[in-house]
Amino acid sequence: CTLDSEVALRVGGDFFFDPQPGDSPVNLVLVAGGVGINPLFSILLHIADLHGYQEGKGNRHKLGTAKLYYSAKNTSELLFKENILGLMKAFPGKITCCFHVTQQRSQICKELQPHVTGK
């Protein structure tokens, strides 16, 4: 997004991302806190599947990027963090994540450090 961009924000309800072949690509910004990651992690897995098919040339979907912002009290409460890091490595530039921790007192592991903001 850029300054003055219009964005849609949704809280609660049903969560899904079901692009159809021929749809224009969209860039997703996903925001989660704590266990609210569950439906958004499923969306990330679906995006990864579509990117995998696209790279294998068996997919007519046009995909944009997906950026996840995920917050928890500390890194031990970031669910699926290893899986999310794996998706970022598998699809660099297409799937990215910024973890935010609010009450971390211990050192953050080196693998997470580049992706973590907060205390």
Secondary structure, 3 states (H helix, E strand, C coil): CCCCCCCCCCCCCCCCCCCCCCCCCCCEEEEEEHHHHHHHHHHHHHHHHHHHHHHCCCCCCCCCCEEEEEEECCHHHCCCHHHHHHHHHHCCCCEEEEEEECCCCCCCCCCCHHHEEEC
